[in-house]
């Protein structure tokens, strides 16, 4: 039997939710700064959270799509 299998631990559940999200956004930031940051003059949070960046179909939008795919694989 595993330790704590019979005990409901809310801190463990919360940490298991928060840790993968932190890993995802950390990898997203690293990949975004390396790949997209080299092509744009000012890298901002718009590239992270705005859907219109991904629908422009420019070279930086294709790199942003690749960044999202790489960060999801890395997580």
PQR file of N, CA, C, O and H, with PARSE charges and radii, in Angstrom:
ATOM      1  N   UNK A   1       0.837  -1.176   0.000 -0.4000 1.5000
ATOM      2  CA  UNK A   1       0.000   0.000   0.000 -0.0000 2.0000
ATOM      3  C   UNK A   1       0.884   1.241   0.000  0.5500 1.7000
ATOM      4  O   UNK A   1       1.897   1.289   0.697 -0.5500 1.4000
ATOM      5  N   UNK A   2       0.501   2.228  -0.772 -0.4000 1.5000
ATOM      6  CA  UNK A   2       1.259   3.466  -0.858 -0.0000 2.0000
ATOM      7  C   UNK A   2       0.990   4.349   0.352  0.5500 1.7000
ATOM      8  O   UNK A   2      -0.085   4.307   0.949 -0.5500 1.4000
ATOM      9  H   UNK A   2      -0.322   2.188  -1.339  0.4000 1.0000
ATOM     10  N   UNK A   3       1.978   5.137   0.691 -0.4000 1.5000
ATOM     11  CA  UNK A   3       1.820   6.062   1.802 -0.0000 2.0000
ATOM     12  C   UNK A   3       0.785   7.132   1.444  0.5500 1.7000
ATOM     13  O   UNK A   3       0.883   7.782   0.404 -0.5500 1.4000
ATOM     14  H   UNK A   3       2.852   5.171   0.205  0.4000 1.0000
ATOM     15  N   UNK A   4      -0.188   7.298   2.307 -0.4000 1.5000
ATOM     16  CA  UNK A   4      -1.203   8.316   2.114 -0.0000 2.0000
ATOM     17  C   UNK A   4      -2.269   7.951   1.116  0.5500 1.7000
ATOM     18  O   UNK A   4      -3.011   8.825   0.668 -0.5500 1.4000
ATOM     19  H   UNK A   4      -0.267   6.770   3.152  0.4000 1.0000
ATOM     20  N   UNK A   5      -2.371   6.688   0.751 -0.4000 1.5000
ATOM     21  CA  UNK A   5      -3.368   6.291  -0.235 -0.0000 2.0000
ATOM     22  C   UNK A   5      -4.781   6.410   0.321  0.5500 1.7000
ATOM     23  O   UNK A   5      -5.728   6.609  -0.440 -0.5500 1.4000
ATOM     24  H   UNK A   5      -1.768   5.979   1.115  0.4000 1.0000
ATOM     25  N   UNK A   6      -4.930   6.297   1.586 -0.4000 1.5000
ATOM     26  CA  UNK A   6      -6.254   6.375   2.197 -0.0000 2.0000
ATOM     27  C   UNK A   6      -6.569   7.775   2.726  0.5500 1.7000
ATOM     28  O   UNK A   6      -7.669   8.005   3.228 -0.5500 1.4000
ATOM     29  H   UNK A   6      -4.161   6.136   2.204  0.4000 1.0000
ATOM     30  N   UNK A   7      -5.639   8.697   2.625 -0.4000 1.5000
ATOM     31  CA  UNK A   7      -5.816  10.029   3.170 -0.0000 2.0000
ATOM     32  C   UNK A   7      -5.962  11.021   2.020  0.5500 1.7000
ATOM     33  O   UNK A   7      -5.172  11.013   1.075 -0.5500 1.4000
ATOM     34  H   UNK A   7      -4.745   8.509   2.217  0.4000 1.0000
ATOM     35  N   UNK A   8      -6.973  11.870   2.111 -0.4000 1.5000
ATOM     36  CA  UNK A   8      -7.174  12.917   1.123 -0.0000 2.0000
ATOM     37  C   UNK A   8      -6.292  14.093   1.500  0.5500 1.7000
ATOM     38  O   UNK A   8      -6.457  14.686   2.566 -0.5500 1.4000
ATOM     39  H   UNK A   8      -7.614  11.878   2.878  0.4000 1.0000
ATOM     40  N   UNK A   9      -5.354  14.429   0.623 -0.4000 1.5000
ATOM     41  CA  UNK A   9      -4.383  15.474   0.912 -0.0000 2.0000
ATOM     42  C   UNK A   9      -4.573  16.622  -0.081  0.5500 1.7000
ATOM     43  O   UNK A   9      -4.119  16.525  -1.221 -0.5500 1.4000
ATOM     44  H   UNK A   9      -5.220  13.947  -0.243  0.4000 1.0000
ATOM     45  N   UNK A  10      -5.235  17.704   0.330 -0.4000 1.5000
ATOM     46  CA  UNK A  10      -5.486  18.797  -0.625 -0.0000 2.0000
ATOM     47  C   UNK A  10      -4.212  19.512  -1.063  0.5500 1.7000
ATOM     48  O   UNK A  10      -4.148  19.991  -2.195 -0.5500 1.4000
ATOM     49  H   UNK A  10      -5.604  17.783   1.256  0.4000 1.0000
ATOM     50  N   UNK A  11      -3.194  19.601  -0.203 -0.4000 1.5000
ATOM     51  CA  UNK A  11      -1.944  20.267  -0.589 -0.0000 2.0000
ATOM     52  C   UNK A  11      -1.214  19.477  -1.669  0.5500 1.7000
ATOM     53  O   UNK A  11      -0.587  20.064  -2.551 -0.5500 1.4000
ATOM     54  H   UNK A  11      -3.246  19.212   0.717  0.4000 1.0000
ATOM     55  N   UNK A  12      -1.289  18.169  -1.604 -0.4000 1.5000
ATOM     56  CA  UNK A  12      -0.679  17.337  -2.640 -0.0000 2.0000
ATOM     57  C   UNK A  12      -1.398  17.522  -3.966  0.5500 1.7000
ATOM     58  O   UNK A  12      -0.753  17.604  -5.011 -0.5500 1.4000
ATOM     59  H   UNK A  12      -1.798  17.692  -0.887  0.4000 1.0000
ATOM     60  N   UNK A  13      -2.717  17.588  -3.939 -0.4000 1.5000
ATOM     61  CA  UNK A  13      -3.494  17.778  -5.161 -0.0000 2.0000
ATOM     62  C   UNK A  13      -3.196  19.144  -5.776  0.5500 1.7000
ATOM     63  O   UNK A  13      -3.005  19.258  -6.986 -0.5500 1.4000
ATOM     64  H   UNK A  13      -3.241  17.521  -3.090  0.4000 1.0000
ATOM     65  N   UNK A  14      -3.157  20.175  -4.938 -0.4000 1.5000
ATOM     66  CA  UNK A  14      -2.875  21.524  -5.440 -0.0000 2.0000
ATOM     67  C   UNK A  14      -1.464  21.610  -6.012  0.5500 1.7000
ATOM     68  O   UNK A  14      -1.252  22.236  -7.050 -0.5500 1.4000
ATOM     69  H   UNK A  14      -3.312  20.082  -3.954  0.4000 1.0000
ATOM     70  N   UNK A  15      -0.508  20.990  -5.344 -0.4000 1.5000
ATOM     71  CA  UNK A  15       0.864  21.029  -5.856 -0.0000 2.0000
ATOM     72  C   UNK A  15       1.006  20.238  -7.148  0.5500 1.7000
ATOM     73  O   UNK A  15       1.809  20.597  -8.009 -0.5500 1.4000
ATOM     74  H   UNK A  15      -0.680  20.482  -4.501  0.4000 1.0000
ATOM     75  N   UNK A  16       0.233  19.164  -7.291 -0.4000 1.5000
ATOM     76  CA  UNK A  16       0.273  18.402  -8.532 -0.0000 2.0000
ATOM     77  C   UNK A  16      -0.403  19.135  -9.677  0.5500 1.7000
ATOM     78  O   UNK A  16      -0.156  18.807 -10.837 -0.5500 1.4000
ATOM     79  H   UNK A  16      -0.420  18.873  -6.591  0.4000 1.0000
ATOM     80  N   UNK A  17      -1.233  20.099  -9.397 -0.4000 1.5000
ATOM     81  CA  UNK A  17      -1.827  20.936 -10.434 -0.0000 2.0000
ATOM     82  C   UNK A  17      -0.898  22.099 -10.780  0.5500 1.7000
ATOM     83  O   UNK A  17      -0.728  22.436 -11.951 -0.5500 1.4000
ATOM     84  H   UNK A  17      -1.434  20.366  -8.454  0.4000 1.0000
ATOM     85  N   UNK A  18      -0.303  22.704  -9.762 -0.4000 1.5000
ATOM     86  CA  UNK A  18       0.507  23.908  -9.961 -0.0000 2.0000
ATOM     87  C   UNK A  18       1.864  23.592 -10.606  0.5500 1.7000
ATOM     88  O   UNK A  18       2.325  24.350 -11.459 -0.5500 1.4000
ATOM     89  H   UNK A  18      -0.442  22.430  -8.810  0.4000 1.0000
ATOM     90  N   UNK A  19       2.494  22.510 -10.220 -0.4000 1.5000
ATOM     91  CA  UNK A  19       3.836  22.195 -10.731 -0.0000 2.0000
ATOM     92  C   UNK A  19       3.884  21.993 -12.248  0.5500 1.7000
ATOM     93  O   UNK A  19       4.770  22.556 -12.890 -0.5500 1.4000
ATOM     94  H   UNK A  19       2.119  21.894  -9.526  0.4000 1.0000
ATOM     95  N   UNK A  20       2.975  21.214 -12.855 -0.4000 1.5000
ATOM     96  CA  UNK A  20       3.028  21.118 -14.326 -0.0000 2.0000
ATOM     97  C   UNK A  20       2.721  22.434 -15.034  0.5500 1.7000
ATOM     98  O   UNK A  20       3.267  22.705 -16.103 -0.5500 1.4000
ATOM     99  H   UNK A  20       2.255  20.756 -12.333  0.4000 1.0000
ATOM    100  N   UNK A  21       1.846  23.258 -14.439 -0.4000 1.5000
ATOM    101  CA  UNK A  21       1.583  24.553 -15.055 -0.0000 2.0000
ATOM    102  C   UNK A  21       2.818  25.443 -15.006  0.5500 1.7000
ATOM    103  O   UNK A  21       3.121  26.141 -15.973 -0.5500 1.4000
ATOM    104  H   UNK A  21       1.403  23.037 -13.570  0.4000 1.0000
ATOM    105  N   UNK A  22       3.523  25.420 -13.896 -0.4000 1.5000
ATOM    106  CA  UNK A  22       4.759  26.211 -13.792 -0.0000 2.0000
ATOM    107  C   UNK A  22       5.808  25.704 -14.777  0.5500 1.7000
ATOM    108  O   UNK A  22       6.505  26.502 -15.402 -0.5500 1.4000
ATOM    109  H   UNK A  22       3.276  24.853 -13.110  0.4000 1.0000
ATOM    110  N   UNK A  23       5.924  24.404 -14.917 -0.4000 1.5000
ATOM    111  CA  UNK A  23       6.868  23.837 -15.877 -0.0000 2.0000
ATOM    112  C   UNK A  23       6.503  24.226 -17.298  0.5500 1.7000
ATOM    113  O   UNK A  23       7.380  24.557 -18.096 -0.5500 1.4000
ATOM    114  H   UNK A  23       5.357  23.755 -14.409  0.4000 1.0000
ATOM    115  N   UNK A  24       5.214  24.189 -17.624 -0.4000 1.5000
ATOM    116  CA  UNK A  24       4.773  24.552 -18.970 -0.0000 2.0000
ATOM    117  C   UNK A  24       5.099  26.006 -19.286  0.5500 1.7000
ATOM    118  O   UNK A  24       5.658  26.301 -20.343 -0.5500 1.4000
ATOM    119  H   UNK A  24       4.501  23.920 -16.977  0.4000 1.0000
ATOM    120  N   UNK A  25       4.754  26.922 -18.374 -0.4000 1.5000
ATOM    121  CA  UNK A  25       4.997  28.335 -18.641 -0.0000 2.0000
ATOM    122  C   UNK A  25       6.474  28.688 -18.584  0.5500 1.7000
ATOM    123  O   UNK A  25       6.904  29.624 -19.258 -0.5500 1.4000
ATOM    124  H   UNK A  25       4.300  26.682 -17.515  0.4000 1.0000
ATOM    125  N   UNK A  26       7.249  27.975 -17.809 -0.4000 1.5000
ATOM    126  CA  UNK A  26       8.699  28.184 -17.802 -0.0000 2.0000
ATOM    127  C   UNK A  26       9.299  27.787 -19.143  0.5500 1.7000
ATOM    128  O   UNK A  26      10.096  28.532 -19.712 -0.5500 1.4000
ATOM    129  H   UNK A  26       6.900  27.215 -17.261  0.4000 1.0000
ATOM    130  N   UNK A  27       8.923  26.624 -19.648 -0.4000 1.5000
ATOM    131  CA  UNK A  27       9.433  26.190 -20.948 -0.0000 2.0000
ATOM    132  C   UNK A  27       8.905  27.080 -22.068  0.5500 1.7000
ATOM    133  O   UNK A  27       9.621  27.355 -23.031 -0.5500 1.4000
ATOM    134  H   UNK A  27       8.275  26.018 -19.185  0.4000 1.0000
ATOM    135  N   UNK A  28       7.661  27.530 -21.950 -0.4000 1.5000
ATOM    136  CA  UNK A  28       7.103  28.436 -22.947 -0.0000 2.0000
ATOM    137  C   UNK A  28       7.879  29.745 -22.979  0.5500 1.7000
ATOM    138  O   UNK A  28       8.159  30.270 -24.056 -0.5500 1.4000
ATOM    139  H   UNK A  28       7.079  27.307 -21.167  0.4000 1.0000
ATOM    140  N   UNK A  29       8.226  30.272 -21.824 -0.4000 1.5000
ATOM    141  CA  UNK A  29       8.992  31.509 -21.769 -0.0000 2.0000
ATOM    142  C   UNK A  29      10.391  31.355 -22.324  0.5500 1.7000
ATOM    143  O   UNK A  29      10.891  32.243 -23.015 -0.5500 1.4000
ATOM    144  H   UNK A  29       7.999  29.845 -20.949  0.4000 1.0000
ATOM    145  N   UNK A  30      11.026  30.234 -22.027 -0.4000 1.5000
ATOM    146  CA  UNK A  30      12.381  30.007 -22.542 -0.0000 2.0000
ATOM    147  C   UNK A  30      12.370  29.866 -24.062  0.5500 1.7000
ATOM    148  O   UNK A  30      13.158  30.506 -24.758 -0.5500 1.4000
ATOM    149  H   UNK A  30      10.620  29.513 -21.465  0.4000 1.0000
ATOM    150  N   UNK A  31      11.475  29.029 -24.567 -0.4000 1.5000
ATOM    151  CA  UNK A  31      11.406  28.842 -26.019 -0.0000 2.0000
ATOM    152  C   UNK A  31      10.962  30.118 -26.728  0.5500 1.7000
ATOM    153  O   UNK A  31      11.462  30.434 -27.807 -0.5500 1.4000
ATOM    154  H   UNK A  31      10.835  28.509 -24.002  0.4000 1.0000
ATOM    155  N   UNK A  32      10.023  30.853 -26.125 -0.4000 1.5000
ATOM    156  CA  UNK A  32       9.532  32.074 -26.746 -0.0000 2.0000
ATOM    157  C   UNK A  32      10.632  33.130 -26.803  0.5500 1.7000
ATOM    158  O   UNK A  32      10.763  33.836 -27.803 -0.5500 1.4000
ATOM    159  H   UNK A  32       9.617  30.596 -25.248  0.4000 1.0000
ATOM    160  N   UNK A  33      11.413  33.241 -25.751 -0.4000 1.5000
ATOM    161  CA  UNK A  33      12.480  34.247 -25.770 -0.0000 2.0000
ATOM    162  C   UNK A  33      13.584  33.879 -26.748  0.5500 1.7000
ATOM    163  O   UNK A  33      14.198  34.765 -27.341 -0.5500 1.4000
ATOM    164  H   UNK A  33      11.307  32.668 -24.938  0.4000 1.0000
ATOM    165  N   UNK A  34      13.846  32.604 -26.927 -0.4000 1.5000
ATOM    166  CA  UNK A  34      14.906  32.193 -27.853 -0.0000 2.0000
ATOM    167  C   UNK A  34      14.443  32.280 -29.309  0.5500 1.7000
ATOM    168  O   UNK A  34      15.136  32.856 -30.148 -0.5500 1.4000
ATOM    169  H   UNK A  34      13.347  31.883 -26.445  0.4000 1.0000
ATOM    170  N   UNK A  35      13.285  31.715 -29.605 -0.4000 1.5000
ATOM    171  CA  UNK A  35      12.860  31.640 -30.999 -0.0000 2.0000
ATOM    172  C   UNK A  35      12.172  32.911 -31.493  0.5500 1.7000
ATOM    173  O   UNK A  35      12.538  33.454 -32.535 -0.5500 1.4000
ATOM    174  H   UNK A  35      12.722  31.247 -28.923  0.4000 1.0000
ATOM    175  N   UNK A  36      11.187  33.377 -30.750 -0.4000 1.5000
ATOM    176  CA  UNK A  36      10.433  34.541 -31.216 -0.0000 2.0000
ATOM    177  C   UNK A  36      11.131  35.833 -30.822  0.5500 1.7000
ATOM    178  O   UNK A  36      11.059  36.815 -31.560 -0.5500 1.4000
ATOM    179  H   UNK A  36      10.890  32.936 -29.903  0.4000 1.0000
ATOM    180  N   UNK A  37      11.794  35.855 -29.696 -0.4000 1.5000
ATOM    181  CA  UNK A  37      12.462  37.063 -29.234 -0.0000 2.0000
ATOM    182  C   UNK A  37      13.557  37.541 -30.161  0.5500 1.7000
ATOM    183  O   UNK A  37      13.888  38.726 -30.176 -0.5500 1.4000
ATOM    184  H   UNK A  37      11.853  35.057 -29.097  0.4000 1.0000
ATOM    185  N   UNK A  38      14.121  36.631 -30.933 -0.4000 1.5000
ATOM    186  CA  UNK A  38      15.160  37.020 -31.887 -0.0000 2.0000
ATOM    187  C   UNK A  38      14.573  37.704 -33.123  0.5500 1.7000
ATOM    188  O   UNK A  38      15.288  38.412 -33.833 -0.5500 1.4000
ATOM    189  H   UNK A  38      13.852  35.668 -30.921  0.4000 1.0000
ATOM    190  N   UNK A  39      13.289  37.503 -33.386 -0.4000 1.5000
ATOM    191  CA  UNK A  39      12.686  38.053 -34.603 -0.0000 2.0000
ATOM    192  C   UNK A  39      11.873  39.314 -34.380  0.5500 1.7000
ATOM    193  O   UNK A  39      11.699  40.105 -35.307 -0.5500 1.4000
ATOM    194  H   UNK A  39      12.708  36.928 -32.810  0.4000 1.0000
ATOM    195  N   UNK A  40      11.370  39.517 -33.171 -0.4000 1.5000
ATOM    196  CA  UNK A  40      10.529  40.691 -32.921 -0.0000 2.0000
ATOM    197  C   UNK A  40      11.329  41.729 -32.139  0.5500 1.7000
ATOM    198  O   UNK A  40      12.302  41.407 -31.457 -0.5500 1.4000
ATOM    199  H   UNK A  40      11.510  38.874 -32.418  0.4000 1.0000
ATOM    200  N   UNK A  41      10.893  42.985 -32.255 -0.4000 1.5000
ATOM    201  CA  UNK A  41      11.629  44.047 -31.565 -0.0000 2.0000
ATOM    202  C   UNK A  41      11.296  44.108 -30.084  0.5500 1.7000
ATOM    203  O   UNK A  41      12.163  44.436 -29.275 -0.5500 1.4000
ATOM    204  H   UNK A  41      10.103  43.247 -32.808  0.4000 1.0000
ATOM    205  N   UNK A  42      10.060  43.799 -29.712 -0.4000 1.5000
ATOM    206  CA  UNK A  42       9.649  43.882 -28.309 -0.0000 2.0000
ATOM    207  C   UNK A  42       8.791  42.659 -27.982  0.5500 1.7000
ATOM    208  O   UNK A  42       7.639  42.570 -28.408 -0.5500 1.4000
ATOM    209  H   UNK A  42       9.355  43.533 -30.370  0.4000 1.0000
ATOM    210  N   UNK A  43       9.344  41.742 -27.244 -0.4000 1.5000
ATOM    211  CA  UNK A  43       8.612  40.546 -26.843 -0.0000 2.0000
ATOM    212  C   UNK A  43       7.763  40.875 -25.621  0.5500 1.7000
ATOM    213  O   UNK A  43       8.294  41.309 -24.598 -0.5500 1.4000
ATOM    214  H   UNK A  43      10.279  41.813 -26.898  0.4000 1.0000
ATOM    215  N   UNK A  44       6.460  40.676 -25.717 -0.4000 1.5000
ATOM    216  CA  UNK A  44       5.566  40.999 -24.617 -0.0000 2.0000
ATOM    217  C   UNK A  44       4.646  39.813 -24.342  0.5500 1.7000
ATOM    218  O   UNK A  44       4.730  38.777 -25.001 -0.5500 1.4000
ATOM    219  H   UNK A  44       6.029  40.324 -26.548  0.4000 1.0000
ATOM    220  N   UNK A  45       3.783  39.984 -23.372 -0.4000 1.5000
ATOM    221  CA  UNK A  45       2.847  38.923 -23.011 -0.0000 2.0000
ATOM    222  C   UNK A  45       1.779  38.684 -24.064  0.5500 1.7000
ATOM    223  O   UNK A  45       1.036  37.707 -23.983 -0.5500 1.4000
ATOM    224  H   UNK A  45       3.715  40.826 -22.837  0.4000 1.0000
ATOM    225  N   UNK A  46       1.696  39.559 -25.043 -0.4000 1.5000
ATOM    226  CA  UNK A  46       0.755  39.363 -26.139 -0.0000 2.0000
ATOM    227  C   UNK A  46       1.080  38.071 -26.885  0.5500 1.7000
ATOM    228  O   UNK A  46       0.173  37.362 -27.320 -0.5500 1.4000
ATOM    229  H   UNK A  46       2.300  40.353 -25.109  0.4000 1.0000
ATOM    230  N   UNK A  47       2.340  37.768 -27.032 -0.4000 1.5000
ATOM    231  CA  UNK A  47       2.746  36.551 -27.726 -0.0000 2.0000
ATOM    232  C   UNK A  47       2.390  35.298 -26.932  0.5500 1.7000
ATOM    233  O   UNK A  47       2.276  34.216 -27.506 -0.5500 1.4000
ATOM    234  H   UNK A  47       3.077  38.344 -26.678  0.4000 1.0000
ATOM    235  N   UNK A  48       2.216  35.430 -25.637 -0.4000 1.5000
ATOM    236  CA  UNK A  48       1.864  34.287 -24.808 -0.0000 2.0000
ATOM    237  C   UNK A  48       0.362  34.020 -24.797  0.5500 1.7000
ATOM    238  O   UNK A  48      -0.056  32.862 -24.822 -0.5500 1.4000
ATOM    239  H   UNK A  48       2.309  36.310 -25.171  0.4000 1.0000
ATOM    240  N   UNK A  49      -0.458  35.076 -24.759 -0.4000 1.5000
ATOM    241  CA  UNK A  49      -1.866  34.898 -24.438 -0.0000 2.0000
ATOM    242  C   UNK A  49      -2.852  35.387 -25.486  0.5500 1.7000
ATOM    243  O   UNK A  49      -4.053  35.188 -25.309 -0.5500 1.4000
ATOM    244  H   UNK A  49      -0.118  36.016 -24.738  0.4000 1.0000
ATOM    245  N   UNK A  50      -2.410  36.014 -26.562 -0.4000 1.5000
ATOM    246  CA  UNK A  50      -3.336  36.561 -27.554 -0.0000 2.0000
ATOM    247  C   UNK A  50      -3.413  35.635 -28.765  0.5500 1.7000
ATOM    248  O   UNK A  50      -2.395  35.269 -29.351 -0.5500 1.4000
ATOM    249  H   UNK A  50      -1.433  36.176 -26.705  0.4000 1.0000
ATOM    250  N   UNK A  51      -4.628  35.267 -29.124 -0.4000 1.5000
ATOM    251  CA  UNK A  51      -4.833  34.348 -30.238 -0.0000 2.0000
ATOM    252  C   UNK A  51      -4.565  35.012 -31.587  0.5500 1.7000
ATOM    253  O   UNK A  51      -4.245  34.330 -32.560 -0.5500 1.4000
ATOM    254  H   UNK A  51      -5.456  35.564 -28.647  0.4000 1.0000
ATOM    255  N   UNK A  52      -4.691  36.321 -31.649 -0.4000 1.5000
ATOM    256  CA  UNK A  52      -4.495  37.002 -32.933 -0.0000 2.0000
ATOM    257  C   UNK A  52      -3.049  36.914 -33.422  0.5500 1.7000
ATOM    258  O   UNK A  52      -2.801  37.049 -34.620 -0.5500 1.4000
ATOM    259  H   UNK A  52      -4.951  36.875 -30.858  0.4000 1.0000
ATOM    260  N   UNK A  53      -2.115  36.695 -32.541 -0.4000 1.5000
ATOM    261  CA  UNK A  53      -0.719  36.509 -32.946 -0.0000 2.0000
ATOM    262  C   UNK A  53      -0.575  35.233 -33.770  0.5500 1.7000
ATOM    263  O   UNK A  53       0.211  35.185 -34.716 -0.5500 1.4000
ATOM    264  H   UNK A  53      -2.317  36.585 -31.568  0.4000 1.0000
ATOM    265  N   UNK A  54      -1.325  34.213 -33.412 -0.4000 1.5000
ATOM    266  CA  UNK A  54      -1.202  32.930 -34.093 -0.0000 2.0000
ATOM    267  C   UNK A  54      -1.947  32.885 -35.416  0.5500 1.7000
ATOM    268  O   UNK A  54      -1.698  31.988 -36.222 -0.5500 1.4000
ATOM    269  H   UNK A  54      -1.963  34.252 -32.644  0.4000 1.0000
ATOM    270  N   UNK A  55      -2.848  33.817 -35.665 -0.4000 1.5000
ATOM    271  CA  UNK A  55      -3.633  33.792 -36.891 -0.0000 2.0000
ATOM    272  C   UNK A  55      -3.131  34.762 -37.954  0.5500 1.7000
ATOM    273  O   UNK A  55      -3.753  34.869 -39.011 -0.5500 1.4000
ATOM    274  H   UNK A  55      -3.050  34.546 -35.011  0.4000 1.0000
ATOM    275  N   UNK A  56      -2.035  35.471 -37.716 -0.4000 1.5000
ATOM    276  CA  UNK A  56      -1.506  36.417 -38.705 -0.0000 2.0000
ATOM    277  C   UNK A  56      -0.813  35.724 -39.876  0.5500 1.7000
ATOM    278  O   UNK A  56      -0.770  36.265 -40.981 -0.5500 1.4000
ATOM    279  H   UNK A  56      -1.530  35.385 -36.857  0.4000 1.0000
ATOM    280  N   UNK A  57      -0.275  34.540 -39.639 -0.4000 1.5000
ATOM    281  CA  UNK A  57       0.463  33.755 -40.630 -0.0000 2.0000
ATOM    282  C   UNK A  57       1.689  34.491 -41.169  0.5500 1.7000
ATOM    283  O   UNK A  57       1.932  34.524 -42.375 -0.5500 1.4000
ATOM    284  H   UNK A  57      -0.309  34.101 -38.742  0.4000 1.0000
ATOM    285  N   UNK A  58       2.441  35.069 -40.263 -0.4000 1.5000
ATOM    286  CA  UNK A  58       3.738  35.641 -40.586 -0.0000 2.0000
ATOM    287  C   UNK A  58       4.808  34.685 -40.060  0.5500 1.7000
ATOM    288  O   UNK A  58       4.501  33.649 -39.469 -0.5500 1.4000
ATOM    289  H   UNK A  58       2.243  35.042 -39.283  0.4000 1.0000
ATOM    290  N   UNK A  59       6.049  35.049 -40.283 -0.4000 1.5000
ATOM    291  CA  UNK A  59       7.133  34.173 -39.819 -0.0000 2.0000
ATOM    292  C   UNK A  59       7.162  34.091 -38.291  0.5500 1.7000
ATOM    293  O   UNK A  59       7.423  33.026 -37.732 -0.5500 1.4000
ATOM    294  H   UNK A  59       6.299  35.891 -40.762  0.4000 1.0000
ATOM    295  N   UNK A  60       6.896  35.202 -37.619 -0.4000 1.5000
ATOM    296  CA  UNK A  60       6.895  35.160 -36.156 -0.0000 2.0000
ATOM    297  C   UNK A  60       5.698  34.391 -35.616  0.5500 1.7000
ATOM    298  O   UNK A  60       5.793  33.793 -34.544 -0.5500 1.4000
ATOM    299  H   UNK A  60       6.683  36.068 -38.072  0.4000 1.0000
ATOM    300  N   UNK A  61       4.580  34.390 -36.322 -0.4000 1.5000
ATOM    301  CA  UNK A  61       3.442  33.607 -35.853 -0.0000 2.0000
ATOM    302  C   UNK A  61       3.696  32.111 -36.029  0.5500 1.7000
ATOM    303  O   UNK A  61       3.276  31.313 -35.191 -0.5500 1.4000
ATOM    304  H   UNK A  61       4.503  34.876 -37.193  0.4000 1.0000
ATOM    305  N   UNK A  62       4.379  31.722 -37.109 -0.4000 1.5000
ATOM    306  CA  UNK A  62       4.733  30.308 -37.268 -0.0000 2.0000
ATOM    307  C   UNK A  62       5.719  29.866 -36.191  0.5500 1.7000
ATOM    308  O   UNK A  62       5.651  28.735 -35.710 -0.5500 1.4000
ATOM    309  H   UNK A  62       4.720  32.371 -37.789  0.4000 1.0000
ATOM    310  N   UNK A  63       6.627  30.750 -35.816 -0.4000 1.5000
ATOM    311  CA  UNK A  63       7.547  30.433 -34.727 -0.0000 2.0000
ATOM    312  C   UNK A  63       6.809  30.337 -33.391  0.5500 1.7000
ATOM    313  O   UNK A  63       7.146  29.499 -32.555 -0.5500 1.4000
ATOM    314  H   UNK A  63       6.682  31.669 -36.207  0.4000 1.0000
ATOM    315  N   UNK A  64       5.810  31.188 -33.190 -0.4000 1.5000
ATOM    316  CA  UNK A  64       5.022  31.122 -31.958 -0.0000 2.0000
ATOM    317  C   UNK A  64       4.236  29.820 -31.884  0.5500 1.7000
ATOM    318  O   UNK A  64       4.105  29.234 -30.810 -0.5500 1.4000
ATOM    319  H   UNK A  64       5.537  31.869 -33.869  0.4000 1.0000
ATOM    320  N   UNK A  65       3.715  29.367 -33.017 -0.4000 1.5000
ATOM    321  CA  UNK A  65       3.020  28.076 -33.053 -0.0000 2.0000
ATOM    322  C   UNK A  65       3.997  26.953 -32.718  0.5500 1.7000
ATOM    323  O   UNK A  65       3.662  26.041 -31.962 -0.5500 1.4000
ATOM    324  H   UNK A  65       3.823  29.844 -33.890  0.4000 1.0000
ATOM    325  N   UNK A  66       5.197  27.019 -33.275 -0.4000 1.5000
ATOM    326  CA  UNK A  66       6.214  26.003 -32.982 -0.0000 2.0000
ATOM    327  C   UNK A  66       6.606  26.035 -31.507  0.5500 1.7000
ATOM    328  O   UNK A  66       6.859  24.990 -30.908 -0.5500 1.4000
ATOM    329  H   UNK A  66       5.469  27.760 -33.889  0.4000 1.0000
ATOM    330  N   UNK A  67       6.656  27.233 -30.921 -0.4000 1.5000
ATOM    331  CA  UNK A  67       6.995  27.357 -29.501 -0.0000 2.0000
ATOM    332  C   UNK A  67       5.935  26.687 -28.640  0.5500 1.7000
ATOM    333  O   UNK A  67       6.269  25.986 -27.685 -0.5500 1.4000
ATOM    334  H   UNK A  67       6.450  28.082 -31.408  0.4000 1.0000
ATOM    335  N   UNK A  68       4.666  26.892 -28.963 -0.4000 1.5000
ATOM    336  CA  UNK A  68       3.610  26.256 -28.191 -0.0000 2.0000
ATOM    337  C   UNK A  68       3.668  24.733 -28.307  0.5500 1.7000
ATOM    338  O   UNK A  68       3.433  24.023 -27.330 -0.5500 1.4000
ATOM    339  H   UNK A  68       4.394  27.461 -29.739  0.4000 1.0000
ATOM    340  N   UNK A  69       3.976  24.244 -29.488 -0.4000 1.5000
ATOM    341  CA  UNK A  69       4.104  22.795 -29.662 -0.0000 2.0000
ATOM    342  C   UNK A  69       5.316  22.242 -28.913  0.5500 1.7000
ATOM    343  O   UNK A  69       5.228  21.190 -28.280 -0.5500 1.4000
ATOM    344  H   UNK A  69       4.167  24.822 -30.282  0.4000 1.0000
ATOM    345  N   UNK A  70       6.441  22.944 -28.984 -0.4000 1.5000
ATOM    346  CA  UNK A  70       7.656  22.496 -28.266 -0.0000 2.0000
ATOM    347  C   UNK A  70       7.464  22.505 -26.763  0.5500 1.7000
ATOM    348  O   UNK A  70       7.915  21.591 -26.072 -0.5500 1.4000
ATOM    349  H   UNK A  70       6.513  23.798 -29.498  0.4000 1.0000
ATOM    350  N   UNK A  71       6.803  23.523 -26.253 -0.4000 1.5000
ATOM    351  CA  UNK A  71       6.625  23.584 -24.801 -0.0000 2.0000
ATOM    352  C   UNK A  71       5.637  22.537 -24.317  0.5500 1.7000
ATOM    353  O   UNK A  71       5.759  22.053 -23.192 -0.5500 1.4000
ATOM    354  H   UNK A  71       6.437  24.266 -26.814  0.4000 1.0000
ATOM    355  N   UNK A  72       4.666  22.178 -25.136 -0.4000 1.5000
ATOM    356  CA  UNK A  72       3.753  21.120 -24.713 -0.0000 2.0000
ATOM    357  C   UNK A  72       4.433  19.757 -24.755  0.5500 1.7000
ATOM    358  O   UNK A  72       4.110  18.883 -23.951 -0.5500 1.4000
ATOM    359  H   UNK A  72       4.566  22.571 -26.050  0.4000 1.0000
ATOM    360  N   UNK A  73       5.364  19.565 -25.676 -0.4000 1.5000
ATOM    361  CA  UNK A  73       6.114  18.314 -25.726 -0.0000 2.0000
ATOM    362  C   UNK A  73       7.118  18.248 -24.583  0.5500 1.7000
ATOM    363  O   UNK A  73       7.317  17.186 -23.994 -0.5500 1.4000
ATOM    364  H   UNK A  73       5.626  20.275 -26.330  0.4000 1.0000
ATOM    365  N   UNK A  74       7.753  19.379 -24.264 -0.4000 1.5000
ATOM    366  CA  UNK A  74       8.753  19.409 -23.207 -0.0000 2.0000
ATOM    367  C   UNK A  74       8.159  19.160 -21.825  0.5500 1.7000
ATOM    368  O   UNK A  74       8.832  18.648 -20.931 -0.5500 1.4000
ATOM    369  H   UNK A  74       7.591  20.242 -24.743  0.4000 1.0000
ATOM    370  N   UNK A  75       6.893  19.529 -21.661 -0.4000 1.5000
ATOM    371  CA  UNK A  75       6.247  19.332 -20.356 -0.0000 2.0000
ATOM    372  C   UNK A  75       5.935  17.891 -20.130  0.5500 1.7000
ATOM    373  O   UNK A  75       5.390  17.534 -19.086 -0.5500 1.4000
ATOM    374  H   UNK A  75       6.346  19.945 -22.388  0.4000 1.0000
TER
END
